[in-house]
């Protein structure tokens, strides 16, 4: 067994790997950038090595520094986690060439499955069904356009080296293809260093089904059943679960069998995931499920598989990398209950899911769930990396039990002052279609603003805030009979509170009213109340006012730190409402900033390639005269 392990990653996955390694008695080495100098994974590891500046391309993506850190600390093996260098065949080979153990598949397997076009050809030869599309080497815009026209719209443009929803565009009409292609190629080149794309038919009622596979160096390959990752926003997974709702035994046998054949076709060793797309218009059927791609690494959503099988996949990775056979054979694996995972992010759903980096002053995770996180109260969500706060997993005897437990956890947990997608997750889990298992990848998009709209605090929330104030006031000093007392006047039970910069009034007299909402009061007097996943933070002191500009004034400010990758206008240009002005790259995603109304570009302080801070004025649009 491996005795010392360097983890070439950060955040929650690094902490997850450290936990299993510690249980197995394996010494761990963390690596960190400037931004992560005091991160949780650094604090939890036995040793930590600094590898460079905050941007990932200057630290976590420099393989030579990671290998040097392993050599300097005496680590025997390198675990890449997911993302960063986890599917980089050249890095895997460099690790092996350095006489270190690579905790992952053979570089040849990564190469074979790393490019979507080549992988589909290989899978077709192995008897694995693939979706119709164009996988050719001719990448001219004219050829790609003609192939899309021939396939028939809608089509999906996908970066051949893509993943995580990046380098992917849906095109519904011929006239939109050229612009979508350019945007996709630009994002693919930026994220993966490869702008090649493939075209495939877009299925109108798609389910995203994936199968966890595992191989060892002794020729064995098993599957650990399927996961459903259909609940997505902009091709990025939001909720994952196992097993897939509506999956019958015959279809499960077919899809899992195809996944094993896919892994065997590339002599796969280690943990991997075969992703399929299913046409769910008539339910899940074996003849309507096609191969999409293979992820040659551990997946973000691997905990749901662990929960239903009782297997520690990281332990399996370490044992297989050490040369041991798979701990279990196929007939020893079975499904127990149901598990659902939600990804908790520092982002603001009400503002188009813009990332919300910053310090976490308040962090309270409820019991009753498995929580995978890389932060604690007082830590900072950095603008340099993915803004995930935690993965939350609930396991129950059936799907409904897991769903309701996860809803309960969202209502009982607080994160602040950052904006999070907690209320969005609550709304997703509460949808009737989700509760009844009627899933497809377009479900969130069809629901639209219903999942992100948040009004002010309801009367129940205000009542709960008032009750919490009264309970805390009377509980500390035992003055129940004196609460609200005023000489020669009626008792004053209404209290002034402030939330999101607004003044509200809460009635503290209704102490017997049962709101059923979770509340807490912090040492600084902040009252926290949660309803439907939305946590309200009430202050007893008015906020300090500050000046500023808003898009309604025509001032386009950078919503977060980032890099300008495109400027679509010049000073003096006339622009129309909704017209793209500037494209900002931040948190590994592109964000388009548009004109708030018809007008003229009066000021322009955005230069392609320039770095900007949050709140920087980029464009000033003045209203045009009719």
Secondary structure, DSSP 4 states (H G I P E B T S, - for coil): ---EEEE---HHHHHHHHHHHHHTT-EEEEEEEGGGTT-HHHHHSSEEEEEE-SSGGGTTT-HHHHHHHHHHHT--EEE--SSTTTT-HHHHHHHHHTT-EEES--HHHHHHHHSHHHHHHHHHHTT--B-SEE--S---HHHHHHHHHHH-SSEEEEEEEEETTEEEEEE-SGGGHHHHHHHHHHHHHHHHS---EEEEEPPTTEEEEEEEEEE-TTS-EEEEEEEEEEEEETTEEEEEEES-TT--HHHHHHHHHHHHHHHHHTT--EEEEEEEEEEGGGS--GGGEEEEEEE-S--TTHHHHHHHHT--HHHHHHHHHTTPPPSS-GGG----SEEEEEEEESEEGGGTTEE--EE--EEE--SSSEEEES--TT-EE-TTS--EEEEEEEEESSHHHHHHHHHHHHHT-EEESS--SHHHHHHHHH-HHHHTT---TTHHHHHGGGGT---SPPHHHHHHHHHHHHHHHHHHH--GGGTT-BTTB----EEEEEETTEEEEEE---TT-----EEEE-TTS-EEEEETTEEEEEBSSPPPP-----GGGTEEE-SSSEEEEEE---TT-EE-TT-EEEEEEETTEEEEEE-SSSEEEEEE---TT-EE-TT-EEEEEEEPP-
